[in-house]
Amino acid sequence: MIAGSWLDCTITIATSTTVSAAVDLGRQFETLIVLIPTITSSTLACHGASTIGGTYYPIGNGNTIAASTGGFADVWDIGGFQFIKIVAGTAQEANETFKVCGVRS
């Protein structure tokens, strides 16, 4: 198993209350480890693109995260994407920073 670096993936409410800034994982990865902070109750999904400035498409299934839940890790299949965003189904009330790390075989 080869893991990339831990990177910040932040939803900044001044920019968007639901979509994080794009993250370049540094190379293509099959799996994404996501450290989820306490958030406003919402589904979460990962979107991927072929370039950092490209069109981002939903990949994998969203996960329902309760507002009182936080401080845990989840693992998402991202199918070989390098450029990702985290998308919340509900507007967040504060800036939310997720930690992400790509993993491949």
C-alpha positions as CSV (number, residue, x, y, z in Angstrom):
1,M,0.0,0.0,0.0
2,I,1.3,3.5,-0.9
3,A,-0.2,6.5,0.8
4,G,0.1,10.2,-0.2
5,S,0.4,13.1,2.1
6,W,-2.3,14.4,4.5
7,L,-3.9,17.5,3.0
8,D,-6.6,20.0,4.1
9,C,-9.9,20.0,2.2
10,T,-11.9,23.0,3.4
11,I,-15.4,24.2,2.9
12,T,-15.1,28.0,3.3
13,I,-18.5,29.5,3.9
14,A,-17.5,32.9,2.4
15,T,-16.9,31.0,-0.9
16,S,-19.5,28.2,-0.8
17,T,-21.4,26.7,2.1
18,T,-21.5,23.2,0.6
19,V,-18.4,22.7,-1.7
20,S,-14.8,22.5,-0.6
21,A,-11.9,24.0,-2.5
22,A,-10.3,21.6,-5.0
23,V,-7.5,19.4,-3.7
24,D,-4.7,18.0,-5.8
25,L,-3.7,14.7,-4.2
26,G,-0.4,14.7,-6.1
27,R,-1.2,11.6,-8.2
28,Q,-4.1,9.3,-9.0
29,F,-5.4,7.3,-6.1
30,E,-7.9,4.5,-5.7
31,T,-9.0,5.2,-2.2
32,L,-9.4,8.3,0.0
33,I,-9.1,8.4,3.8
34,V,-11.2,11.2,5.1
35,L,-10.9,12.6,8.7
36,I,-14.4,14.1,9.3
37,P,-14.7,17.0,11.8
38,T,-18.0,17.8,13.6
39,I,-20.3,19.2,10.9
40,T,-23.8,20.5,10.5
41,S,-25.9,17.4,9.8
42,S,-25.4,16.5,6.1
43,T,-24.6,13.9,3.6
44,L,-21.1,14.0,2.2
45,A,-19.8,13.0,-1.2
46,C,-16.6,13.1,-3.1
47,H,-16.4,14.7,-6.5
48,G,-13.5,14.2,-8.9
49,A,-12.2,15.9,-12.1
50,S,-9.5,15.2,-14.7
51,T,-7.8,18.6,-14.1
52,I,-7.8,20.9,-11.1
53,G,-9.9,23.5,-12.9
54,G,-12.1,20.9,-14.7
55,T,-15.7,19.9,-14.2
56,Y,-16.2,17.9,-11.0
57,Y,-18.4,14.9,-11.1
58,P,-19.9,12.8,-8.2
59,I,-18.0,9.6,-7.5
60,G,-19.0,6.9,-5.0
61,N,-21.9,7.0,-2.5
62,G,-22.5,9.9,0.0
63,N,-22.4,9.2,3.7
64,T,-25.0,10.5,6.1
65,I,-23.1,12.3,9.0
66,A,-25.0,13.5,12.0
67,A,-24.2,17.0,13.4
68,S,-23.1,15.6,16.8
69,T,-20.8,13.1,15.1
70,G,-17.2,14.0,14.5
71,G,-13.6,13.1,15.0
72,F,-13.7,9.9,13.0
73,A,-12.2,8.6,9.8
74,D,-14.0,7.2,6.8
75,V,-12.6,5.5,3.6
76,W,-14.0,6.3,0.2
77,D,-13.4,4.6,-3.2
78,I,-12.5,7.4,-5.6
79,G,-11.6,5.3,-8.6
80,G,-8.3,6.8,-9.7
81,F,-9.0,10.5,-9.4
82,Q,-6.2,13.0,-8.5
83,F,-8.3,16.1,-8.2
84,I,-11.2,16.0,-5.7
85,K,-13.7,18.2,-3.8
86,I,-15.9,17.2,-0.8
87,V,-19.5,18.3,-1.2
88,A,-22.0,18.6,1.7
89,G,-25.7,18.1,1.0
90,T,-26.6,20.8,3.5
91,A,-25.1,24.3,4.0
92,Q,-22.5,24.3,6.7
93,E,-22.7,27.0,9.4
94,A,-18.9,27.4,9.8
95,N,-15.8,26.7,7.8
96,E,-15.1,23.0,7.9
97,T,-11.7,21.5,7.3
98,F,-11.4,17.8,6.5
99,K,-8.1,16.0,6.3
100,V,-7.7,13.7,3.3
101,C,-5.1,11.2,2.2
102,G,-5.0,9.2,-1.0
103,V,-4.0,5.5,-1.0
104,R,-3.2,3.1,-3.8
105,S,-2.1,-0.5,-4.1
